């Protein structure tokens, strides 16, 4: 699928599937051809300069993963072609619920002190 400048796409992290996918807006296409070096040949790569779109996703990335995004439409990052997951029809931030052991509230019993027992008996 061909993407255009201005498209909003869902991208995954090159660090792995643990980091959640985010929506980015594609800004500029980058294609680097392979080049020959002195000691090794450098492979080529292609991708996009992009910027995160939704502030909710930016906050989650900063809080849970310490990824230093600051504001939507201001930060510029690079996205490889292989990390583009899809172009959603209606892009919207996805809220993922993390299942944690939630402690249920237990009703506390009213325990009367010994002093109150003595006053009741007399």
C-alpha positions as CSV (number, residue, x, y, z in Angstrom):
1,X,0.0,0.0,0.0
2,X,1.3,3.4,-0.9
3,X,1.1,6.2,1.7
4,X,1.0,9.9,1.1
5,X,2.2,12.9,3.0
6,X,-0.4,13.8,5.6
7,X,-1.7,10.3,6.1
8,X,-2.3,9.2,9.7
9,X,-1.1,5.7,10.2
10,X,-0.7,3.2,13.1
11,X,2.9,2.3,13.8
12,X,4.6,-0.3,16.0
13,X,7.9,0.2,17.8
14,X,11.1,-1.4,16.5
15,X,11.9,-2.2,20.1
16,X,9.2,-4.9,20.2
17,X,5.5,-5.7,20.6
18,X,5.5,-4.8,24.3
19,X,5.4,-1.1,23.6
20,X,1.9,-0.2,22.3
21,X,1.2,1.0,18.8
22,X,0.6,4.8,18.3
23,X,-0.8,7.0,15.5
24,X,1.5,9.3,13.6
25,X,1.1,11.7,10.8
26,X,3.5,11.2,7.9
27,X,5.5,14.3,7.0
28,X,8.3,13.5,4.6
29,X,9.4,10.4,2.7
30,X,13.1,9.3,3.2
31,X,14.9,6.8,1.0
32,X,18.6,6.1,1.5
33,X,20.3,3.9,-1.1
34,X,22.9,1.3,-0.1
35,X,26.4,2.7,-0.1
36,X,29.9,1.1,-0.1
37,X,32.2,1.9,2.8
38,X,35.9,1.3,3.5
39,X,35.4,-1.7,5.8
40,X,31.7,-2.6,5.2
41,X,28.9,-2.0,2.9
42,X,26.0,0.0,4.4
43,X,22.5,-1.3,3.6
44,X,19.8,1.1,2.4
45,X,16.6,1.9,4.2
46,X,13.4,3.7,3.6
47,X,10.8,5.2,5.8
48,X,9.0,8.4,6.9
49,X,9.6,11.4,9.1
50,X,6.5,11.5,11.2
51,X,4.9,13.2,14.2
52,X,2.7,11.7,16.9
53,X,-0.9,12.8,16.7
54,X,-2.8,12.1,20.0
55,X,-1.9,13.6,23.3
56,X,-3.3,10.6,25.2
57,X,-0.9,8.2,23.4
58,X,2.0,10.6,24.1
59,X,1.2,10.8,27.8
60,X,1.0,7.0,28.0
61,X,4.4,6.6,26.2
62,X,6.0,9.2,28.5
63,X,4.5,7.8,31.7
64,X,4.8,4.0,31.1
65,X,7.8,3.8,28.8
66,X,9.8,7.0,29.4
67,X,9.8,7.8,25.7
68,X,10.4,11.6,25.6
69,X,7.5,12.8,23.4
70,X,6.3,16.2,24.5
71,X,3.5,17.6,22.3
72,X,1.4,16.3,19.4
73,X,2.4,17.7,16.0
74,X,5.7,19.1,17.4
75,X,8.0,16.0,17.9
76,X,9.5,14.5,14.8
77,X,10.4,10.8,14.7
78,X,11.5,8.4,12.1
79,X,9.3,5.4,11.1
80,X,10.6,2.6,9.0
81,X,8.3,1.2,6.3
82,X,8.2,-2.2,8.0
83,X,6.9,-0.7,11.2
84,X,3.8,0.8,9.6
85,X,0.9,-1.5,10.7
86,X,-2.0,0.0,8.8
87,X,-3.8,3.1,7.8
88,X,-7.0,3.1,9.9
89,X,-10.3,4.3,8.4
90,X,-11.2,6.4,11.4
91,X,-8.1,7.1,13.4
92,X,-8.7,7.4,17.2
93,X,-6.5,6.8,20.2
94,X,-6.8,3.3,21.6
95,X,-7.2,2.9,25.4
96,X,-5.7,-0.3,26.6
97,X,-6.7,-1.6,30.0
98,X,-4.0,-3.1,31.9
99,X,-5.3,-5.9,34.2
100,X,-3.9,-5.5,37.6
101,X,-4.8,-7.2,40.8
102,X,-7.5,-5.0,42.1
103,X,-8.2,-5.3,45.7
104,X,-11.8,-5.5,46.6
105,X,-13.1,-3.5,49.4
106,X,-13.9,-5.6,52.4
107,X,-16.5,-4.5,54.8
108,X,-14.9,-3.8,58.1
109,X,-16.6,-5.1,61.2
110,X,-17.2,-2.8,64.0
111,X,-15.2,-4.1,66.9
112,X,-16.2,-2.7,70.3
113,X,-13.5,-2.0,72.7
114,X,-13.4,-3.6,76.2
115,X,-14.1,-0.3,77.8
116,X,-17.4,0.0,76.0
117,X,-18.3,-3.6,77.1
118,X,-17.8,-2.7,80.8
119,X,-20.0,0.4,80.5
120,X,-22.8,-1.6,78.9
121,X,-22.8,-4.3,81.6
122,X,-23.1,-1.9,84.5
